């Protein structure tokens, strides 16, 4: 039997290994010694051994010579990128989630934080929905499927491989069944409530597990309250608020299918009489509500990322200020504002500055009651600040 050839070598320039030694997993193209190991000799997704300038192996990973992040380190012991490694990482990830959650509804793999850069897996009971963001993980798709089958037995796996990150890697966008079969809708249970979601046509994998723990915090603020859930998607915040005893809930989303899903999920939980859904642009809705002098006791803002790239910061920060200011204008005098940002480039302090600027313009004062972050099934890698993206605040808004 012939020996398996070692992966190609990717050697770094002198001193450029510091980030990797500090725990990060990314190699940028300008950190590679292209004289000794030219990137042009490598193929997108190809496995590589990453070495420092002196030739010492730092670990195994994969490469994409056509992108700014030209390589990602996967294993520091130089283990082959194969099914056995992925099985091990899945089991380590699963052990954390099973400690955290009584039911199998969570983000199972969160990319770099779970040692599988470029891979996201969300679990909906016996259905796992995956997203691959890099050429290296795309090359390992078959190994990932085999590993999922080994760890989870009869679970189905659906790939929802779409989005701008794949375009950056020059990867095609597609939806495909990796393992087994699945129904058109998946069921999520959260806080004792049921939600039907569409993992194929919905946003991302169909559900936002990162806000689970933050939605749990609503219990102290919404009992008997009139609640407005803006950017509601399928109604997770609003219906959870109704579950905690809100007297009435209005969910607003620009997507017709999302609004229909809110109505379906409200009826599914026997809350159709307390949860209304409105198809409207968030800014337009809030402007009209202010003009009509409508008021709510609690307003929830969970918008999409307004700052997707660093260069978008100025415009995005203004959007966060505008939406928070408009939300305060429809709050009762002693109201609660729950506001979030999933933009990595919008720092926590920047979001707080946007809230403060809006409050000053309206002659209001804001008390920060709680700070919010992504749930523990989205662990932050201590050496990779890019994994820390979700931030938010529960605020009390008062007259100045």
C-alpha positions in Angstrom: 0.0 0.0 0.0 1.5 3.3 -1.0 1.9 6.1 1.6 -0.5 9.0 1.6 1.3 12.1 0.5 1.7 14.9 2.9 -0.2 18.1 2.2 1.6 20.9 0.5 3.6 23.4 2.6 2.6 27.0 3.1 5.4 29.0 4.7 5.0 32.3 6.4 7.2 35.3 6.3 9.4 36.0 9.3 7.4 37.1 12.3 4.0 36.6 10.7 3.3 33.5 12.8 2.6 35.6 15.9 -1.2 35.7 15.4 -1.4 31.9 15.0 0.8 31.3 18.0 -1.5 33.6 19.9 -4.5 31.4 19.1 -5.9 32.9 15.9 -6.6 30.7 12.9 -6.3 33.0 9.9 -3.4 33.6 7.6 -3.6 36.7 5.4 -2.1 36.6 1.9 0.5 39.3 2.7 1.8 37.0 5.5 2.8 34.2 3.2 6.4 33.8 1.9 5.4 33.5 -1.7 9.0 33.3 -2.8 9.3 29.9 -1.1 5.7 28.7 -1.2 3.9 30.6 -4.0 0.2 30.8 -3.5 -0.3 30.5 -7.3 0.9 26.9 -7.0 -2.0 26.0 -4.7 -5.7 25.3 -5.4 -8.7 26.8 -3.6 -9.6 24.4 -0.7 -6.4 22.5 -0.9 -5.1 21.1 2.4 -1.7 22.5 3.6 0.8 22.3 6.3 1.4 25.8 7.7 4.9 26.5 8.8 6.8 29.5 10.3 9.7 31.2 8.5 12.1 28.7 10.0 10.1 25.7 8.7 8.6 24.7 12.0 5.1 23.2 11.3 2.4 25.2 13.1 -0.4 22.8 12.0 -2.6 21.7 9.2 -5.2 23.8 7.5 -6.6 24.7 4.1 -5.9 27.4 1.6 -7.6 29.7 -0.9 -5.0 31.6 -2.9 -7.6 34.0 -4.4 -8.8 35.6 -1.1 -7.5 38.0 1.4 -7.7 35.3 4.1 -5.5 32.9 2.2 -5.5 30.1 4.7 -7.1 28.9 7.9 -5.5 26.7 10.5 -7.6 23.8 11.5 -5.4 21.5 13.7 -2.2 22.4 15.6 -1.1 18.8 15.9 -0.9 18.5 12.1 -3.6 15.8 12.1 -5.0 15.1 8.6 -8.2 17.0 7.7 -10.4 14.0 7.6 -13.5 12.4 9.0 -11.9 11.3 12.3 -10.9 14.9 13.0 -14.3 16.2 12.2 -16.0 13.5 14.3 -13.8 14.5 17.3 -14.7 18.2 16.8 -18.4 17.4 16.5 -18.3 15.4 19.7 -16.5 18.1 21.6 -19.1 20.7 20.3 -22.0 18.4 21.1 -20.8 17.8 24.7 -21.1 21.6 25.4 -24.6 21.9 23.9 -25.9 18.9 25.7 -24.8 20.5 29.0 -26.6 23.8 28.1 -29.8 22.6 26.5 -32.5 20.1 27.6 -33.7 19.8 24.0 -31.8 19.4 20.7 -32.3 22.9 19.3 -29.1 24.9 19.1 -26.1 25.9 17.0 -24.1 22.8 17.0 -21.0 24.2 15.3 -19.9 27.8 15.3 -17.0 27.9 12.8 -13.7 28.9 14.3 -14.9 28.8 17.9 -15.6 25.0 17.5 -12.4 24.3 15.6 -14.1 24.0 12.2 -13.5 27.3 10.5 -15.9 28.0 7.7 -18.6 25.6 8.9 -21.9 26.3 10.7 -24.3 23.6 11.7 -27.7 24.3 13.4 -29.6 21.5 15.0 -33.4 21.2 14.8 -34.0 17.8 16.5 -33.2 15.2 13.9 -32.5 17.8 11.2 -29.2 19.5 10.9 -28.9 22.5 8.6 -25.4 23.4 7.5 -23.7 26.3 5.9 -20.2 26.2 4.3 -18.4 29.5 3.9 -15.0 28.5 2.6 -13.4 26.5 -0.2 -11.6 24.4 2.3 -14.8 23.3 4.0 -16.4 22.8 0.6 -13.7 20.3 -0.2 -14.4 18.5 3.0 -18.2 18.3 2.4 -18.2 14.5 2.0 -16.1 14.1 5.2 -18.4 16.3 7.1 -21.5 14.3 5.9 -19.8 11.1 7.0 -18.9 12.5 10.4 -22.4 13.8 11.0 -23.8 10.4 10.1 -21.4 8.7 12.5 -22.2 11.1 15.4 -25.9 11.5 14.9 -27.1 8.2 13.3 -30.3 8.8 11.4 -30.3 12.6 11.4 -30.9 14.4 8.1 -28.5 17.0 6.9 -29.5 19.8 4.5 -27.0 22.3 3.0 -28.1 25.9 2.8 -25.0 27.2 1.1 -25.7 30.8 0.1 -24.6 34.3 0.9 -21.9 36.9 0.3 -19.2 34.9 2.1 -19.4 32.2 -0.5 -19.2 34.7 -3.3 -16.0 36.0 -1.8 -14.6 32.5 -2.0 -15.8 32.1 -5.6 -18.1 29.3 -4.5 -21.5 28.5 -6.1 -24.6 29.0 -4.1 -27.0 26.1 -3.7 -29.4 24.2 -1.5 -28.8 20.4 -1.3 -29.7 17.4 0.8 -26.5 15.9 2.2 -28.0 13.0 4.3 -31.5 11.6 4.5 -34.7 13.4 3.8 -36.5 16.3 5.4 -39.9 18.0 5.4 -40.4 21.5 3.9 -40.7 22.9 7.5 -38.6 22.3 10.6 -39.8 22.6 14.1 -38.0 24.5 16.8 -38.9 24.5 20.5 -37.8 27.5 22.6 -39.1 28.5 26.0 -41.7 25.9 25.9 -43.2 27.2 22.6 -43.2 25.7 19.1 -42.1 27.4 16.0 -42.2 26.2 12.4 -39.4 27.5 10.2 -38.3 27.1 6.6 -34.6 26.0 6.6 -34.5 26.3 2.8 -36.2 29.5 1.9 -35.9 31.3 5.2 -33.1 33.6 6.4 -29.7 31.9 7.2 -30.6 28.4 8.4 -34.2 29.5 9.2 -33.7 30.5 12.9 -31.5 32.7 15.0 -30.3 30.6 17.9 -27.9 33.4 18.9 -30.7 35.3 20.6 -32.2 32.5 22.6 -30.7 33.5 25.9 -31.6 37.2 25.3 -35.2 36.3 24.5 -35.3 34.5 27.8 -34.6 37.9 29.5 -37.9 39.3 28.3 -39.7 37.6 31.2 -39.0 40.5 33.6 -40.2 43.2 31.3 -43.2 42.2 29.2 -45.9 40.8 31.5 -49.1 42.7 30.9 -47.3 45.0 28.4 -48.0 46.1 24.9 -45.0 45.0 22.8 -43.8 46.0 19.4 -41.3 43.6 17.7 -39.6 45.3 14.8 -37.7 43.2 12.2 -39.6 40.3 13.7 -38.8 37.7 11.1 -40.9 34.6 12.1 -41.9 36.1 15.4 -39.4 34.6 17.9 -39.1 37.8 20.1 -42.8 38.7 19.8 -44.3 35.3 20.4 -41.9 34.7 23.3 -43.1 38.0 24.8 -46.7 36.8 24.5 -45.6 33.6 26.2 -44.3 35.6 29.1 -47.7 37.3 29.4 -47.6 40.4 27.1 -51.2 41.7 26.7 -50.7 42.4 23.0 -47.9 42.1 20.5 -47.4 43.7 17.1 -44.7 42.0 14.9 -43.4 44.0 11.9 -41.3 42.7 9.0 -40.8 43.7 5.4 -41.1 40.1 4.2 -44.5 38.7 3.3 -43.4 35.2 4.0 -42.0 36.2 7.4 -45.3 37.9 8.3 -47.2 34.8 7.3 -44.9 32.7 9.4 -45.6 35.0 12.4 -49.3 34.4 12.1 -48.8 30.6 11.7 -46.5 30.4 14.7 -48.8 32.6 16.8 -51.7 30.2 16.0 -49.5 27.2 16.6 -49.1 28.4 20.2 -52.7 29.5 20.7 -51.7 33.2 20.7 -53.5 34.4 17.5 -55.7 36.7 19.6 -52.7 38.5 21.1 -50.1 38.6 18.3 -50.6 40.7 15.2 -48.3 40.7 12.2 -47.8 43.7 9.8 -45.9 43.6 6.5 -44.0 46.9 6.4 -40.6 48.5 6.1 -39.4 49.1 9.7 -38.5 52.8 9.2 -41.8 53.5 7.4 -43.8 51.7 10.1 -42.2 53.6 12.9 -42.6 57.0 11.2 -46.3 56.3 10.6 -46.8 55.1 14.2 -45.3 58.3 15.5 -47.5 60.4 13.3 -50.6 58.4 14.5 -49.4 58.8 18.1 -49.3 55.1 18.7 -47.4 53.9 21.8 -46.0 50.7 23.2 -44.6 49.7 26.6 -41.8 47.7 25.1 -40.1 48.0 21.7 -37.7 45.3 20.4 -35.2 46.1 17.7 -33.3 43.1 16.2 -32.3 44.4 12.7 -30.1 42.8 10.1 -26.5 44.0 10.1 -26.4 47.6 9.1 -22.5 47.5 9.0 -21.5 44.5 6.9 -18.1 45.9 6.1 -15.8 48.2 7.9 -16.1 50.9 5.2 -19.9 50.9 5.8 -19.5 52.0 9.4 -20.5 55.7 9.1 -23.6 55.0 7.1 -24.5 52.0 9.3 -24.0 53.8 12.6 -26.4 56.5 11.4 -29.0 53.8 10.6 -28.6 52.4 14.1 -29.1 55.9 15.6 -32.1 56.6 13.4 -33.9 53.3 14.2 -33.3 53.6 17.9 -34.4 57.2 17.9 -37.6 56.3 16.0 -38.3 53.4 18.4 -38.0 55.8 21.4 -40.6 58.1 19.8 -43.2 55.3 20.0 -42.4 54.3 23.6 -44.5 55.2 26.5 -42.9 57.7 28.9 -41.4 55.0 31.1 -40.8 52.4 28.4 -38.4 49.5 27.7 -36.2 49.4 24.6 -34.6 46.1 23.7 -32.0 46.9 21.0 -29.4 44.8 19.3 -26.8 44.7 16.6 -25.3 41.7 14.8 -22.7 43.8 13.0 -19.2 42.7 14.0 -17.9 46.1 12.9 -20.4 48.0 15.2 -18.7 47.8 18.5 -20.7 47.7 21.7 -19.7 51.2 22.6 -20.7 52.4 19.2 -24.2 51.0 19.5 -24.4 52.6 22.9 -23.3 55.9 21.4 -26.0 55.6 18.7 -28.6 55.0 21.4 -27.4 58.0 23.5 -27.3 60.3 20.5 -30.9 59.4 19.6 -32.0 59.9 23.3 -30.3 63.4 23.5 -32.0 64.5 20.3 -35.4 63.6 21.8 -34.5 65.0 25.2 -34.7 61.5 26.8 -32.5 59.7 29.3 -31.6 56.1 29.0 -30.8 53.6 31.8 -29.0 50.5 30.8 -30.6 47.6 32.6 -28.9 44.7 31.0 -26.2 44.0 28.4 -26.9 41.3 25.9 -24.6 39.1 23.9 -24.7 36.0 21.7 -25.8 32.8 23.4 -23.3 30.1 24.7 -23.9 27.9 21.7 -22.1 30.7 19.8 -19.0 30.7 22.0 -16.5 33.6 21.5 -13.0 32.4 20.7 -10.8 34.3 23.1 -8.1 34.9 20.4 -10.5 35.7 17.5 -12.4 38.9 18.1 -14.3 38.3 14.8 -16.3 35.6 16.6 -17.7 38.2 19.0 -20.4 39.9 16.9 -23.7 40.2 18.7 -24.4 42.9 21.2 -27.4 44.5 22.7 -29.0 46.4 25.6 -32.2 46.3 27.5 -32.9 50.0 28.3 -35.3 52.0 30.3 -36.2 55.2 28.5 -37.4 58.2 30.6 -38.0 61.9 30.0 -34.9 63.9 30.6 
